[in-house]
Amino acid sequence: MATRHLARSIVLQSLYEWDFYGRKTDLAKVMERNLAEFGPGIDETEFVWKIVDGIVKNFNNLNKIIEKAAPEWPLSQISIIDRNVLRIGLYELMFADRDEVPAKVAINEAIELAKNYGGPNSGKFINGVLGTVYSEMEKKT
């Protein structure tokens, strides 16, 4: 598993725990524990923290984007895995440095996370939502 893919997996695991407990746990402590346990060889920890910090900073905005792009699915009805995969993918798609993470890489990585950790239709759902957002972004440029 590539280092950045592993990093995103650890971010997803940490966001899952944080979201599962109603975002009342200390996300930084969860991240530190999971990085130590599951990613001792990750040499790009700043990449991990950029994603986590960016998601927290843009949390409400990301949720609004999900609700707009998937109106048939209220946020509370989207599985914890899928909604956090969407947060990661949307953060990288919309707010990350495009030179560091091109749009198609952000979408593909999110789809792979969904296939690995989500349900049987998670990959298609993530692809649909991120594809919709990406199409809207392209129209505006």
N, CA, C and O of each residue as an XYZ file, in Angstrom:
564
protein
N       0.851     -1.180      0.000
C       0.000      0.000      0.000
C       0.893      1.238      0.000
O       1.798      1.365      0.825
N       0.634      2.124     -0.910
C       1.428      3.353     -0.996
C       1.279      4.169      0.281
O       0.263      4.088      0.971
N       2.304      4.955      0.584
C       2.324      5.721      1.824
C       1.123      6.656      1.943
O       0.491      6.707      2.998
N       0.801      7.380      0.905
C      -0.322      8.324      0.988
C      -1.661      7.603      1.084
O      -2.582      8.084      1.745
N      -1.771      6.468      0.439
C      -3.014      5.695      0.564
C      -3.167      5.200      2.001
O      -4.253      5.268      2.576
N      -2.082      4.709      2.568
C      -2.106      4.287      3.975
C      -2.443      5.472      4.872
O      -3.220      5.335      5.817
N      -1.868      6.622      4.584
C      -2.146      7.829      5.370
C      -3.640      8.156      5.330
O      -4.240      8.460      6.361
N      -4.233      8.093      4.145
C      -5.671      8.374      4.024
C      -6.495      7.329      4.776
O      -7.522      7.660      5.370
N      -6.057      6.085      4.753
C      -6.757      5.033      5.491
C      -6.747      5.309      6.989
O      -7.750      5.103      7.672
N      -5.622      5.773      7.488
C      -5.516      6.095      8.910
C      -6.375      7.311      9.248
O      -7.009      7.353     10.302
N      -6.393      8.294      8.358
C      -7.270      9.451      8.554
C      -8.719      8.976      8.611
O      -9.481      9.408      9.476
N      -9.105      8.087      7.689
C     -10.474      7.577      7.661
C     -10.804      6.846      8.959
O     -11.867      7.071      9.538
N      -9.917      5.981      9.422
C     -10.154      5.256     10.668
C     -10.341      6.219     11.833
O     -11.201      6.013     12.689
N      -9.541      7.255     11.856
C      -9.602      8.228     12.950
C     -10.879      9.061     12.878
O     -11.532      9.294     13.894
N     -11.228      9.505     11.678
C     -12.471     10.258     11.510
C     -13.683      9.400     11.862
O     -14.656      9.892     12.433
N     -13.618      8.121     11.520
C     -14.703      7.203     11.855
C     -14.908      7.172     13.366
O     -16.029      7.330     13.849
N     -13.829      6.971     14.105
C     -13.927      6.920     15.567
C     -14.463      8.238     16.114
O     -15.348      8.250     16.970
N     -13.925      9.335     15.620
C     -14.332     10.667     16.063
C     -15.822     10.896     15.802
O     -16.542     11.382     16.674
N     -16.277     10.545     14.605
C     -17.672     10.717     14.212
C     -18.574      9.757     14.994
O     -19.660     10.144     15.424
N     -18.136      8.521     15.179
C     -18.908      7.504     15.898
C     -19.248      7.968     17.311
O     -20.354      7.738     17.800
N     -18.297      8.617     17.954
C     -18.508      9.109     19.315
C     -19.052     10.537     19.344
O     -18.879     11.252     20.331
N     -19.695     10.941     18.280
C     -20.360     12.238     18.244
C     -19.409     13.419     18.223
O     -19.767     14.518     18.647
N     -18.188     13.196     17.728
C     -17.146     14.218     17.639
C     -16.816     14.807     19.012
O     -16.430     15.970     19.128
N     -16.976     13.978     20.049
C     -16.664     14.417     21.409
C     -15.278     13.954     21.870
O     -14.782     14.414     22.898
N     -14.662     13.055     21.122
C     -13.312     12.616     21.459
C     -12.308     13.605     20.876
O     -12.643     14.393     19.992
N     -11.097     13.559     21.368
C     -10.029     14.443     20.891
C      -9.453     13.833     19.618
O      -8.722     12.844     19.672
N      -9.783     14.420     18.480
C      -9.357     13.883     17.185
C      -7.839     13.821     17.080
O      -7.302     12.868     16.515
N      -7.144     14.810     17.609
C      -5.673     14.811     17.534
C      -5.096     13.597     18.277
O      -4.157     12.964     17.794
N      -5.648     13.279     19.432
C      -5.159     12.111     20.185
C      -5.469     10.813     19.450
O      -4.647      9.898     19.411
N      -6.653     10.745     18.874
C      -7.021      9.562     18.086
C      -6.056      9.409     16.917
O      -5.575      8.308     16.650
N      -5.769     10.514     16.214
C      -4.841     10.477     15.081
C      -3.451     10.037     15.520
O      -2.842      9.179     14.881
N      -2.952     10.609     16.592
C      -1.619     10.249     17.078
C      -1.545      8.765     17.422
O      -0.573      8.094     17.075
N      -2.567      8.251     18.099
C      -2.594      6.832     18.454
C      -2.615      5.953     17.202
O      -1.863      4.983     17.107
N      -3.486      6.299     16.235
C      -3.611      5.483     15.032
C      -2.365      5.573     14.148
O      -1.967      4.584     13.532
N      -1.758      6.745     14.086
C      -0.502      6.871     13.334
C       0.579      5.988     13.941
O       1.312      5.311     13.220
N       0.678      5.996     15.259
C       1.694      5.183     15.932
C       1.419      3.696     15.739
O       2.345      2.910     15.535
N       0.147      3.314     15.804
C      -0.201      1.898     15.728
C      -0.208      1.347     14.304
O       0.295      0.251     14.056
N      -0.774      2.104     13.380
C      -0.974      1.582     12.026
C      -0.034      2.164     10.972
O       0.054      1.631      9.865
N       0.670      3.249     11.300
C       1.517      3.883     10.300
C       2.881      4.279     10.797
O       3.323      5.400     10.546
N       3.578      3.375     11.510
C       4.880      3.780     12.049
C       5.899      4.127     10.966
O       6.861      4.844     11.243
N       5.712      3.638      9.748
C       6.667      3.906      8.683
C       6.295      5.082      7.802
O       7.016      5.391      6.853
N       5.183      5.744      8.095
C       4.758      6.871      7.264
C       5.725      8.024      7.455
O       5.933      8.508      8.568
N       6.313      8.453      6.345
C       7.302      9.529      6.419
C       6.705     10.882      6.025
O       7.422     11.881      5.974
N       5.411     10.919      5.748
C       4.751     12.165      5.361
C       3.635     12.504      6.340
O       2.485     12.692      5.945
N       3.984     12.580      7.614
C       2.940     12.867      8.601
C       2.318     14.253      8.396
O       1.164     14.475      8.762
N       3.075     15.176      7.817
C       2.494     16.501      7.567
C       1.337     16.404      6.574
O       0.395     17.194      6.646
N       1.397     15.444      5.649
C       0.307     15.210      4.707
C      -0.955     14.790      5.464
O      -2.052     15.268      5.175
N      -0.786     13.899      6.425
C      -1.900     13.425      7.249
C      -2.540     14.595      7.993
O      -3.759     14.764      7.977
N      -1.703     15.392      8.639
C      -2.222     16.499      9.445
C      -2.873     17.575      8.588
O      -3.809     18.234      9.040
N      -2.397     17.769      7.354
C      -3.041     18.729      6.444
C      -4.483     18.305      6.171
O      -5.400     19.127      6.187
N      -4.666     17.015      5.921
C      -6.012     16.508      5.635
C      -6.907     16.668      6.860
O      -8.016     17.194      6.762
N      -6.425     16.216      8.004
C      -7.232     16.281      9.224
C      -7.566     17.731      9.575
O      -8.724     18.062      9.826
N      -6.566     18.576      9.591
C      -6.798     19.988      9.918
C      -7.740     20.645      8.914
O      -8.607     21.435      9.287
N      -7.560     20.311      7.635
C      -8.422     20.884      6.598
C      -9.866     20.439      6.735
O     -10.785     21.230      6.522
N     -10.075     19.175      7.090
C     -11.443     18.676      7.277
C     -12.089     19.358      8.482
O     -13.239     19.791      8.408
N     -11.361     19.454      9.577
C     -11.915     20.097     10.773
C     -12.230     21.567     10.491
O     -13.291     22.067     10.864
N     -11.308     22.242      9.837
C     -11.486     23.668      9.527
C     -12.688     23.899      8.612
O     -13.401     24.890      8.765
N     -12.911     22.999      7.674
C     -13.969     23.148      6.673
C     -15.152     22.217      6.921
O     -15.950     21.973      6.016
N     -15.269     21.699      8.131
C     -16.239     20.654      8.452
C     -17.672     21.011      8.037
O     -18.310     20.249      7.312
N     -18.169     22.138      8.481
C     -19.556     22.513      8.165
C     -19.750     22.744      6.675
O     -20.783     22.374      6.117
N     -18.773     23.347      6.036
C     -18.836     23.579      4.600
C     -18.856     22.254      3.836
O     -19.625     22.093      2.889
N     -18.009     21.308      4.250
C     -17.977     19.994      3.604
C     -19.326     19.298      3.744
O     -19.825     18.704      2.788
N     -19.915     19.369      4.936
C     -21.221     18.742      5.147
C     -22.292     19.367      4.251
O     -23.138     18.653      3.711
N     -22.264     20.688      4.090
C     -23.236     21.359      3.221
C     -23.061     20.922      1.774
O     -24.042     20.751      1.051
N     -21.818     20.740      1.353
C     -21.544     20.297     -0.020
C     -22.081     18.886     -0.221
O     -22.669     18.588     -1.261
N     -21.883     18.017      0.764
C     -22.410     16.648      0.675
C     -23.928     16.691      0.568
O     -24.511     16.010     -0.276
N     -24.565     17.479      1.411
C     -26.032     17.567      1.403
C     -26.547     18.094      0.068
O     -27.583     17.640     -0.418
N     -25.839     19.044     -0.528
C     -26.260     19.601     -1.813
C     -26.040     18.599     -2.953
O     -26.867     18.489     -3.858
N     -24.916     17.871     -2.900
C     -24.583     16.944     -3.981
C     -25.344     15.620     -3.882
O     -25.473     14.904     -4.875
N     -25.846     15.294     -2.694
C     -26.606     14.051     -2.500
C     -27.905     14.373     -1.753
O     -28.090     13.939     -0.616
N     -28.807     15.134     -2.390
C     -30.000     15.610     -1.687
C     -30.943     14.495     -1.221
O     -31.716     14.696     -0.284
N     -30.889     13.335     -1.856
C     -31.761     12.228     -1.465
C     -31.253     11.524     -0.211
O     -31.951     10.692      0.369
N     -30.030     11.865      0.201
C     -29.388     11.208      1.334
C     -29.050     12.224      2.420
O     -27.999     12.862      2.362
N     -29.925     12.381      3.406
C     -29.560     13.245      4.534
C     -28.259     12.742      5.163
O     -28.009     11.538      5.213
N     -27.458     13.654      5.629
C     -26.143     13.314      6.178
C     -26.224     12.211      7.233
O     -25.369     11.327      7.282
N     -27.249     12.267      8.069
C     -27.387     11.268      9.133
C     -27.704      9.875      8.592
O     -27.527      8.884      9.301
N     -28.170      9.789      7.348
C     -28.488      8.499      6.759
C     -27.333      7.913      5.938
O     -27.389      6.757      5.518
N     -26.309      8.701      5.718
C     -25.127      8.193      5.015
C     -24.272      7.467      6.043
O     -24.072      7.973      7.147
N     -23.768      6.294      5.699
C     -22.966      5.536      6.656
C     -21.759      6.356      7.121
O     -21.268      7.228      6.404
N     -21.304      6.061      8.316
C     -20.174      6.815      8.879
C     -18.956      6.709      7.959
O     -18.250      7.695      7.751
N     -18.712      5.534      7.418
C     -17.577      5.360      6.496
C     -17.756      6.257      5.282
O     -16.862      7.030      4.940
N     -18.905      6.157      4.631
C     -19.115      6.911      3.394
C     -19.045      8.417      3.621
O     -18.464      9.141      2.812
N     -19.626      8.886      4.703
C     -19.608     10.342      4.894
C     -18.203     10.840      5.201
O     -17.859     11.966      4.843
N     -17.384     10.022      5.858
C     -16.012     10.458      6.121
C     -15.112     10.280      4.906
O     -14.168     11.050      4.723
N     -15.381      9.297      4.086
C     -14.673      9.190      2.803
C     -15.001     10.423      1.962
O     -14.120     10.997      1.323
N     -16.264     10.823      1.966
C     -16.652     12.022      1.220
C     -15.944     13.259      1.758
O     -15.498     14.104      0.982
N     -15.839     13.369      3.063
C     -15.143     14.531      3.643
C     -13.686     14.564      3.206
O     -13.161     15.624      2.863
N     -13.033     13.409      3.217
C     -11.634     13.344      2.775
C     -11.545     13.717      1.295
O     -10.749     14.572      0.906
N     -12.368     13.066      0.481
C     -12.333     13.315     -0.959
C     -12.669     14.753     -1.315
O     -12.007     15.365     -2.153
N     -13.692     15.285     -0.679
C     -14.074     16.669     -0.960
C     -13.017     17.653     -0.492
O     -12.730     18.635     -1.177
N     -12.434     17.393      0.677
C     -11.371     18.290      1.138
C     -10.241     18.308      0.112
O      -9.772     19.374     -0.289
N      -9.805     17.113     -0.312
C      -8.688     17.066     -1.262
C      -9.078     17.647     -2.621
O      -8.259     18.286     -3.282
N     -10.307     17.431     -3.034
C     -10.777     17.930     -4.321
C     -10.913     19.453     -4.335
O     -10.573     20.105     -5.322
N     -11.405     20.004     -3.247
C     -11.760     21.417     -3.249
C     -10.766     22.343     -2.547
O     -10.654     23.514     -2.911
N     -10.052     21.841     -1.560
C      -9.238     22.726     -0.739
C      -7.749     22.410     -0.739
O      -6.935     23.266     -0.392
N      -7.386     21.203     -1.121
C      -5.970     20.834     -1.115
C      -5.257     21.467     -2.312
O      -5.891     21.914     -3.268
N      -3.958     21.492     -2.236
C      -3.119     22.015     -3.313
C      -3.230     21.072     -4.511
O      -2.864     19.901     -4.414
N      -3.728     21.572     -5.627
C      -3.926     20.744     -6.824
C      -2.607     20.182     -7.371
O      -2.601     19.133     -8.015
N      -1.499     20.875     -7.118
C      -0.208     20.342     -7.557
C       0.187     19.139     -6.713
O       0.865     18.232     -7.195
N      -0.232     19.132     -5.468
C       0.084     18.019     -4.577
C      -0.891     16.855     -4.768
O      -0.489     15.691     -4.772
N      -2.182     17.185     -4.928
C      -3.213     16.163     -5.116
C      -4.119     16.604     -6.266
O      -5.050     17.381     -6.058
N      -3.850     16.113     -7.470
C      -4.725     16.453     -8.602
C      -6.154     15.959     -8.349
O      -6.363     14.994     -7.614
N      -7.118     16.619     -8.955
C      -8.535     16.296     -8.731
C      -8.839     14.825     -8.981
O      -9.517     14.190     -8.174
N      -8.352     14.283    -10.073
C      -8.665     12.887    -10.399
C      -8.035     11.912     -9.397
O      -8.581     10.837     -9.149
N      -6.902     12.285     -8.831
C      -6.277     11.459     -7.787
C      -7.137     11.499     -6.531
O      -7.364     10.466     -5.901
N      -7.616     12.683     -6.164
C      -8.474     12.817     -4.979
C      -9.724     11.949     -5.126
O     -10.112     11.250     -4.190
N     -10.346     11.995     -6.291
C     -11.559     11.207     -6.530
C     -11.239      9.716     -6.505
O     -11.938      8.942     -5.851
N     -10.195      9.316     -7.207
C      -9.838      7.903     -7.272
C      -9.479      7.345     -5.890
O      -9.886      6.238     -5.538
N      -8.726      8.108     -5.123
C      -8.348      7.650     -3.774
C      -9.581      7.479     -2.888
O      -9.675      6.518     -2.125
N     -10.519      8.411     -2.993
C     -11.743      8.303     -2.204
C     -12.549      7.070     -2.614
O     -13.085      6.364     -1.760
N     -12.633      6.815     -3.907
C     -13.353      5.624     -4.386
C     -12.695      4.362     -3.851
O     -13.385      3.440     -3.417
N     -11.369      4.309     -3.878
C     -10.651      3.133     -3.363
C     -10.883      2.945     -1.865
O     -11.066      1.818     -1.406
N     -10.878      4.034     -1.103
C     -11.182      3.930      0.334
C     -12.584      3.365      0.531
O     -12.798      2.494      1.374
N     -13.531      3.866     -0.249
C     -14.916      3.402     -0.133
C     -15.028      1.917     -0.474
O     -15.731      1.176      0.213
N     -14.350      1.482     -1.518
C     -14.387      0.069     -1.901
C     -13.764     -0.804     -0.814
O     -14.257     -1.896     -0.534
N     -12.675     -0.321     -0.198
C     -11.970     -1.114      0.814
C     -12.696     -1.169      2.149
O     -12.659     -2.191      2.833
N     -13.354     -0.078      2.526
C     -13.912      0.002      3.878
C     -15.432      0.123      3.926
O     -16.032     -0.115      4.974
N     -16.053      0.483      2.832
C     -17.495      0.715      2.829
C     -18.280     -0.515      2.422
O     -17.759     -1.629      2.380
N     -19.536     -0.282      2.127
C     -20.431     -1.349      1.703
C     -20.303     -1.641      0.222
O     -19.462     -1.061     -0.465
N     -21.150     -2.552     -0.273
C     -21.045     -2.968     -1.676
C     -21.295     -1.851     -2.687
O     -20.784     -1.913     -3.805
N     -22.061     -0.843     -2.320
C     -22.357      0.250     -3.248
C     -21.601      1.533     -2.912
O     -21.822      2.562     -3.551
N     -20.720      1.488     -1.929
C     -20.028      2.702     -1.487
C     -19.188      3.337     -2.585
O     -19.200      4.557     -2.745
N     -18.468      2.535     -3.332
C     -17.626      3.076     -4.401
C     -18.429      3.862     -5.419
O     -18.020      4.944     -5.840
N     -19.577      3.316     -5.815
C     -20.437      3.999     -6.788
C     -21.015      5.285     -6.202
O     -21.090      6.309     -6.881
N     -21.423      5.221     -4.933
C     -21.993      6.394     -4.276
C     -20.957      7.514     -4.189
O     -21.247      8.659     -4.534
N     -19.763      7.185     -3.732
C     -18.690      8.173     -3.603
C     -18.351      8.752     -4.974
O     -18.186      9.963     -5.120
N     -18.249      7.886     -5.971
C     -17.950      8.338     -7.331
C     -19.027      9.305     -7.819
O     -18.711     10.333     -8.418
N     -20.284      8.987     -7.568
C     -21.370      9.848     -8.011
C     -21.336     11.222     -7.359
O     -21.489     12.241     -8.033
N     -21.136     11.247     -6.040
C     -21.129     12.523     -5.330
C     -19.916     13.355     -5.739
O     -20.053     14.532     -6.073
N     -18.739     12.751     -5.714
C     -17.533     13.509     -6.072
C     -17.539     13.909     -7.539
O     -17.063     14.987     -7.895
N     -18.076     13.047     -8.386
C     -18.189     13.381     -9.802
C     -19.095     14.580    -10.029
O     -18.805     15.439    -10.863
N     -20.191     14.636     -9.288
C     -21.116     15.773     -9.377
C     -20.426     17.065     -8.952
O     -20.534     18.088     -9.628
N     -19.718     17.008     -7.830
C     -19.013     18.196     -7.332
C     -17.937     18.623     -8.316
O     -17.788     19.811     -8.601
N     -17.187     17.659     -8.837
C     -16.115     17.975     -9.783
C     -16.686     18.621    -11.046
O     -16.114     19.581    -11.561
N     -17.810     18.101    -11.547
C     -18.443     18.687    -12.736
C     -18.861     20.121    -12.493
O     -18.692     20.980    -13.359
N     -19.409     20.384    -11.310
C     -19.806     21.757    -10.952
C     -18.587     22.664    -10.875
O     -18.631     23.813    -11.315
N     -17.509     22.148    -10.320
C     -16.273     22.940    -10.211
C     -15.741     23.285    -11.597
O     -15.298     24.409    -11.834
N     -15.782     22.333    -12.498
C     -15.279     22.538    -13.850
C     -16.112     23.558    -14.610
O     -15.576     24.313    -15.421
N     -17.416     23.589    -14.360
C     -18.292     24.567    -15.020
C     -17.946     25.984    -14.603
O     -18.084     26.922    -15.388
N     -17.495     26.138    -13.362
C     -17.193     27.473    -12.835
C     -15.837     28.004    -13.288
O     -15.563     29.197    -13.156
N     -14.982     27.122    -13.822
C     -13.654     27.585    -14.249
C     -13.602     27.900    -15.711
O     -12.555     28.300    -16.220
